[in-house]
Amino acid sequence: MLNAIQIVTALFLMMAVGYYFAAKGILNETVATFISKLIVVVSVPASAIDNMLRNFDKTMLGDAAIAACVSVGTILSCLALAYGIARVFRVQKGRRGVLTVMIACANTIFIGLPVSQALFGEAASAYVLIYDMGHALVFWTLGVYIMSRDGHEKQPFFSMKTLKKLLSPGLLGLLAAIILVMLEVELPVFAAKTVSYFGGLCTPLALLYVGYVLKKTGLKQLRFGKDMLLVILGRIVILPALFLLTTKLCGLPQDMSKVFVAVAAMPVMNSIPIVAGEYGSDDAFSSQCLAVTMILSLLTMPVLMLLFQYIF
C-alpha cells in the first residue's frame, strides 16, 4: 500500500511538471503534439518490442491470444451494460453514445502503460499492449459507430479510415515483437539498447502530456452532475469488476490479470473527446470526464493495489 502511494505520488509530480510548463506557456500545443507523436509512433512500439523480447517466449504466445479475446469479450459486455445504464438513467440524446463508450474504453496507452510500468514493472508493458489489441478493435469499430449516433451524420461500422486507426504504431510494434519472439530472434546490442531507451521515455513523456491536458481542460470549469458520476462509476468500478470476473473465469496468469484489472480502472480514453467532436457528440462533456477521471483513477490506484493483496 505504502509503495503504491509513493509510486502514485511520483506520477502526480510528473503530471504537475507538465501542468506547470503548460501554465507558463513552455509546453504549448506544438510541443504537446510532438510529445504525443513521439509517444505513439516511437516510444510505445519500442516498449512493446523491448518488453516482449525480454519477458515472453514462444510458449507464452497462446496465453496472449486468449487474453486478447478476453479483452474483446469483456469490453463488448461493458458496452452493452453501459448502454443499458444510459437508457435507465435517461442520459440526454447527443451524449448517450459517448457516455457508453467512456465507461467501456480506458486510457490504455497514455495513462495505463506508464502507470502499469510503475506499479508492476517493465514486464507489464506487454500485457497492456495485449489488452489494447482487443480494446482498439472494439473502440475504432463499434465504439466510433456508437458515438456517431449522437450526431447527425452516422459513421459506418467499418471503413478504410477505421482500418488505418486499427493499424496503430503500438499494434504494429506488438505484432513485430510477436514475430521476433516466434522466430526466437535476439536483437544485436545497438538495436536492443535503442528500443530500450525509446521505450523508457513512455512514462515521463506521457505524464507531462497529461499535465498539459489537465491545464488545457481547465479544472475550475468542471461540473459534477449525474452523467459524470455515471462515467466515474463505470471507469473506477464497473469495468475493473468485469475484468476481474472474466480473468478469473478464464484462468489468465495472475500477473496479467492484475494488469488487465488495473488498466480497466484507468481514466477515459484520450481519443474520445477528439472523436466525439468529429462526429457531433458532446466533446465538452467528454473532455471534462477525461480530466476528472485522470485525477480520480490515480488516487484510487493505492486502494486497488491494497485490494489485490486479498483478491489474488
Rosetta blueprint (number, residue, H / E / L):
1 M L
2 L H
3 N H
4 A H
5 I H
6 Q H
7 I H
8 V H
9 T H
10 A H
11 L H
12 F H
13 L H
14 M H
15 M H
16 A H
17 V H
18 G H
19 Y H
20 Y H
21 F H
22 A H
23 A H
24 K L
25 G L
26 I L
27 L L
28 N L
29 E H
30 T H
31 V H
32 A H
33 T H
34 F H
35 I H
36 S H
37 K H
38 L H
39 I H
40 V H
41 V H
42 V H
43 S H
44 V H
45 P H
46 A H
47 S H
48 A H
49 I H
50 D H
51 N H
52 M H
53 L H
54 R H
55 N H
56 F L
57 D L
58 K H
59 T H
60 M H
61 L H
62 G H
63 D H
64 A H
65 A H
66 I H
67 A H
68 A H
69 C H
70 V H
71 S H
72 V H
73 G H
74 T H
75 I H
76 L H
77 S H
78 C H
79 L H
80 A H
81 L H
82 A H
83 Y H
84 G H
85 I H
86 A H
87 R H
88 V H
89 F L
90 R L
91 V L
92 Q L
93 K L
94 G L
95 R L
96 R H
97 G H
98 V H
99 L H
100 T H
101 V H
102 M H
103 I H
104 A H
105 C L
106 A E
107 N L
108 T H
109 I H
110 F H
111 I H
112 G H
113 L H
114 P H
115 V H
116 S H
117 Q H
118 A H
119 L H
120 F H
121 G L
122 E L
123 A L
124 A H
125 S H
126 A H
127 Y H
128 V H
129 L H
130 I H
131 Y H
132 D H
133 M H
134 G H
135 H H
136 A H
137 L H
138 V H
139 F H
140 W H
141 T H
142 L H
143 G H
144 V H
145 Y H
146 I H
147 M H
148 S H
149 R L
150 D L
151 G L
152 H L
153 E L
154 K L
155 Q L
156 P L
157 F L
158 F L
159 S L
160 M H
161 K H
162 T H
163 L H
164 K H
165 K H
166 L H
167 L L
168 S L
169 P H
170 G H
171 L H
172 L H
173 G H
174 L H
175 L H
176 A H
177 A H
178 I H
179 I H
180 L H
181 V H
182 M H
183 L L
184 E L
185 V L
186 E L
187 L L
188 P L
189 V H
190 F H
191 A H
192 A H
193 K H
194 T H
195 V H
196 S H
197 Y H
198 F H
199 G H
200 G H
201 L L
202 C H
203 T H
204 P H
205 L H
206 A H
207 L H
208 L H
209 Y H
210 V H
211 G H
212 Y H
213 V H
214 L H
215 K H
216 K H
217 T H
218 G L
219 L H
220 K H
221 Q H
222 L L
223 R L
224 F L
225 G L
226 K H
227 D H
228 M H
229 L H
230 L H
231 V H
232 I H
233 L H
234 G H
235 R H
236 I H
237 V H
238 I H
239 L H
240 P H
241 A H
242 L H
243 F H
244 L H
245 L H
246 T H
247 T H
248 K H
249 L H
250 C H
251 G L
252 L L
253 P L
254 Q H
255 D H
256 M H
257 S H
258 K H
259 V H
260 F H
261 V H
262 A H
263 V H
264 A H
265 A L
266 M L
267 P L
268 V E
269 M L
270 N L
271 S L
272 I H
273 P H
274 I H
275 V H
276 A H
277 G H
278 E H
279 Y L
280 G L
281 S L
282 D L
283 D H
284 A H
285 F H
286 S H
287 S H
288 Q H
289 C H
290 L H
291 A H
292 V H
293 T H
294 M H
295 I H
296 L H
297 S H
298 L H
299 L H
300 T H
301 M H
302 P H
303 V H
304 L H
305 M H
306 L H
307 L H
308 F H
309 Q H
310 Y H
311 I H
312 F L
